Amino acid sequence: MKRTLLTQLWRQLPFFLWLIALWMLLWGQLTWLAFLTGLIVAVFVTRVFRLPPVELSGRVNVFYGALFVLEFVIALVRGSLTVAAQVLDLRRQPGAAIIAVPLITDDDLIMTHTAVTASLIPGSLIVDADRDRRILYLHVIGVRTEAGVEAQRAAVLHWERRIVMAVGSRAQVEAVKTDAATRRPAPIEGGAG
């Protein structure tokens, strides 16, 4: 019993630290007082709002994490410039679509990270997530053809692969590698990529 409690606390430590860091960022203070009040708030939030424990893989690949961050920053800049160009082009409407993207892995945390990543890149926004069937629904702008839709799907799956390679379990890494080997690579362009 004691070992199980310690294991649960150890697995929840990253979430706890994230809540404390978020509290300190919200207050704009990196002080001991902000840390202690953040700790109190984190304990309160986790005890009052009982959420299921987040099961982390326990695996972090720093190389793929850094690669994810680098690609994400590039995609943010590219997406911002693309959306700005589409807005300023008064000759034509950019076109929009709602697309369904079936994900490879069956993990709530990976699905959430993929959805947030896709939504943060200008030009795409998650409108729904079907947890049971592992499908994300996105509203994307700048698509006019089926090839554009497929490129957007490929972009979301690319983000899922990057996230899995950075923090996914070994089984998830094998699943995305197998899926990548069976898919024909599509060009990654537009808002979500």
Secondary structure, 3 states (H helix, E strand, C coil): CHHHHHHHHHHHHHHHHHHHHHHHHHHCCCCHHHHHHHHHHHHHHHHHCCCCCCCCCCCCCHHHHHHHHHHHHHHHHHHHHHHHHHHHCCCCCCCEEEEEEECCCCCHHHHHHHHHHHHHCCCEEEEEEECCCCEEEEEEECCCCHHHHHHHHHHHHHHHHHHHHHHCCHHHHHHHHHHHHHCCCCCCCCCCC
